[in-house]
């Protein structure tokens, strides 16, 4: 498939139409699912010189291409690749931008497994990592070294939801020939235009809002024109491939992502404001709230907010928190998020660049698609258990 021209079509339309060409597949609305390893070639030239579009199932099939095309169109990038998980998408983006002996800057609010990759794997190959204050903005330039090749940002930050000034970071990074990598899972390209704000490699854990049903793992990386070749080559050389059935689930989820995300957004804001008023709560970490320190930048750069946010409780015993969480009927305790169900976890962010200012226990909530009044009733009952167990 060639890169589509979406013209003036708005994101909601592109989500539905991108990567689809029904009349090239006998009128079927959805792209077919190709289960393929071997792909035959009609000529020796095609076999030896890869002159046909599809050469081997690991490299590309019409199923993979359809989703890549759709994500690339939404991201506004030059090239998109798929990965079997969001974490692998994060690590692939880094490996596409750094080499042995390079220096990497990473926000201190990064997703924990990405930090672990930097600390335990990159170090084996001579890549050093420095963590920086997520509120640094353009001041991150003070940490640049002659061998700094990439900055990895996440906005809002994992678990603590700091909003970063991506345009300011990108401006000083590009002036020094440094790549900007963004984990854009929280907002997706629907709510934050990563490439348009200066990001070179935009990452999504498509497991979350793209798939949207808690039934498949997926990651995507989209590169600007400057980094498209490096991304494509690194992805190919690492032999990364995604199963066709998982690609199908991501394609299906993508078509309703805009509807689901707006429902998540509306419900999450209502719940977040309700939690702000609770006497047991010290603060709610949600950038769309006017009380949030990052609200002004969020309002300037984002088109919406998702269903994930953090809560700091006022100091209370661990047994009281356990009583609250273990008695929930609608909020399940489990990793991941972005599906139709509401979730909660206790959170213990690791910080090494700046101290974490939290006096009480931290929680992370994902607000699903249940009736919001029922969710509030579940939360109300939870606070009653917390108070009783103090």
RADAPE-V880548 format. One record per run of one state. SS is the DSSP state (helix for helix, strand for strand, loop for the rest). FROM is the first residue (numbers start at 0). TO is the last residue. If there is no record, write none. Layout:
[[SS FROM TO] [SS FROM TO]]
This chain:
[[loop 0 9] [helix 10 16] [loop 17 20] [helix 21 24] [loop 25 36] [strand 37 37] [loop 38 42] [helix 43 48] [loop 49 54] [strand 55 55] [loop 56 60] [helix 61 74] [loop 75 77] [strand 78 82] [loop 83 84] [helix 85 94] [loop 95 101] [strand 102 106] [loop 107 110] [helix 111 119] [loop 120 120] [helix 121 124] [loop 125 126] [strand 127 131] [loop 132 135] [helix 136 142] [loop 143 146] [strand 147 153] [loop 154 164] [helix 165 174] [loop 175 177] [strand 178 182] [loop 183 186] [helix 187 190] [loop 191 193] [helix 194 196] [loop 197 199] [strand 200 203] [loop 204 217] [strand 218 222] [loop 223 223] [helix 224 236] [loop 237 242] [helix 243 253] [loop 254 255] [helix 256 275] [loop 276 279] [strand 280 284] [loop 285 293] [helix 294 300] [loop 301 306] [strand 307 312] [loop 313 316] [helix 317 325] [loop 326 330] [strand 331 332] [loop 333 341] [strand 342 346] [loop 347 360] [strand 361 365] [loop 366 370] [helix 371 387] [loop 388 389]]
